[in-house]
Amino acid sequence: VACGHPAPVLLGAGPAREVAVAPGPPLGIGLVGVDPPQRTVVPLGPGDRLFLASDGVWEARDATGGFYPLVTGLTALAGTPSAGLPEAVGADLVRRGYQVRDDATMLVLTPDPGRPAPR
């Protein structure tokens, strides 16, 4: 569920890519006449990771006002272990001259290797 936040990014075989999720209103806003958020299931295989970031990461800007290219950055950082990936993205933002102007929350989800993928 993406309630007011950007789509997650799937890191697996090949380049990183955004996962299509049904949009929904931000959490805590009870809008009359708006359908509740719809759940999207993203099967994760061995070695796959799902990277979630708040809009502060996606909307970090450089000196020209351009947004941080998160998907491209994650493709370049794909070899980084999951535990260090949020810190690597933060360091990449700074190294490339982007400024975070909003909350910057990042989360990496990995499948449990002992549990079968959902169908």
C-alpha positions as CSV (number, residue, x, y, z in Angstrom):
1,V,0.0,0.0,0.0
2,A,1.4,3.4,-0.9
3,C,-0.5,5.9,1.1
4,G,0.7,9.3,-0.1
5,H,4.3,8.0,-0.6
6,P,6.2,7.2,-3.8
7,A,6.2,3.6,-5.2
8,P,8.7,1.1,-3.9
9,V,11.7,0.1,-6.0
10,L,12.5,-3.5,-6.7
11,L,16.1,-4.5,-6.8
12,G,16.7,-7.9,-8.3
13,A,18.1,-9.2,-11.5
14,G,18.7,-6.4,-13.9
15,P,18.3,-2.7,-13.3
16,A,16.2,-1.4,-10.3
17,R,12.6,-0.6,-11.2
18,E,9.6,1.1,-9.6
19,V,6.8,-1.3,-8.7
20,A,3.3,-0.2,-9.8
21,V,1.1,0.1,-6.7
22,A,-2.4,1.5,-6.3
23,P,-2.2,5.0,-5.0
24,G,-4.1,5.9,-1.9
25,P,-4.6,9.0,0.3
26,P,-2.0,9.7,3.0
27,L,-2.5,7.7,6.2
28,G,-4.7,9.4,8.7
29,I,-6.7,11.4,6.2
30,G,-10.3,10.1,6.2
31,L,-11.6,11.4,2.9
32,V,-15.3,10.9,2.4
33,G,-16.1,9.1,-0.8
34,V,-12.5,7.9,-1.4
35,D,-12.0,4.1,-1.7
36,P,-9.6,2.6,0.9
37,P,-6.1,1.8,-0.4
38,Q,-5.8,-1.4,-2.4
39,R,-3.1,-3.9,-1.4
40,T,-0.5,-4.8,-4.0
41,V,1.4,-8.1,-3.6
42,V,5.0,-8.0,-4.7
43,P,6.5,-11.5,-4.8
44,L,10.2,-11.4,-3.8
45,G,12.5,-14.2,-5.0
46,P,15.9,-15.1,-3.6
47,G,18.2,-12.1,-3.7
48,D,15.3,-9.6,-4.4
49,R,14.9,-6.6,-2.3
50,L,12.2,-3.9,-2.0
51,F,13.4,-0.4,-1.3
52,L,10.9,2.0,0.2
53,A,11.7,5.7,0.7
54,S,9.6,8.7,1.8
55,D,9.2,11.7,-0.5
56,G,12.1,13.5,1.1
57,V,14.5,11.0,-0.7
58,W,12.7,11.1,-4.0
59,E,12.4,14.9,-4.0
60,A,15.9,15.7,-2.9
61,R,17.1,18.5,-5.2
62,D,20.4,19.5,-6.7
63,A,21.5,23.1,-7.3
64,T,19.5,23.3,-10.6
65,G,16.3,22.1,-8.9
66,G,16.5,18.6,-10.4
67,F,15.3,15.6,-8.4
68,Y,17.5,12.8,-7.2
69,P,17.4,9.9,-9.6
70,L,16.6,7.2,-7.0
71,V,16.1,4.3,-9.4
72,T,19.4,5.1,-11.2
73,G,21.2,5.5,-7.9
74,L,19.8,2.2,-6.6
75,T,20.9,0.4,-9.8
76,A,24.4,1.7,-9.2
77,L,24.3,0.7,-5.5
78,A,22.8,-2.7,-6.1
79,G,25.9,-4.5,-4.8
80,T,25.5,-2.8,-1.4
81,P,24.4,-5.2,1.4
82,S,20.8,-4.6,2.5
83,A,21.7,-3.4,6.0
84,G,23.9,-0.6,4.5
85,L,21.7,0.4,1.6
86,P,19.9,3.3,3.2
87,E,23.2,4.8,4.4
88,A,24.7,4.3,0.9
89,V,21.7,6.2,-0.7
90,G,22.2,9.0,1.9
91,A,25.9,9.2,1.1
92,D,25.1,9.2,-2.6
93,L,22.7,12.1,-2.2
94,V,25.4,14.1,-0.4
95,R,28.2,13.1,-2.7
96,R,26.2,14.2,-5.8
97,G,25.1,17.5,-4.2
98,Y,21.4,16.9,-3.5
99,Q,19.7,18.5,-0.6
100,V,17.0,16.7,1.4
101,R,14.2,19.2,2.3
102,D,11.7,16.9,3.8
103,D,11.6,13.7,5.9
104,A,14.0,11.1,4.6
105,T,12.9,7.6,5.7
106,M,14.3,4.5,4.0
107,L,13.5,0.8,4.5
108,V,14.8,-2.3,2.7
109,L,12.6,-5.4,2.7
110,T,14.1,-8.8,1.9
111,P,12.4,-12.2,1.7
112,D,12.9,-14.8,4.4
113,P,15.1,-17.4,2.8
114,G,13.3,-20.2,4.8
115,R,9.8,-19.2,3.7
116,P,8.3,-19.9,0.3
117,A,7.2,-16.9,-1.8
118,P,3.5,-16.1,-1.8
119,R,1.5,-17.1,-4.9
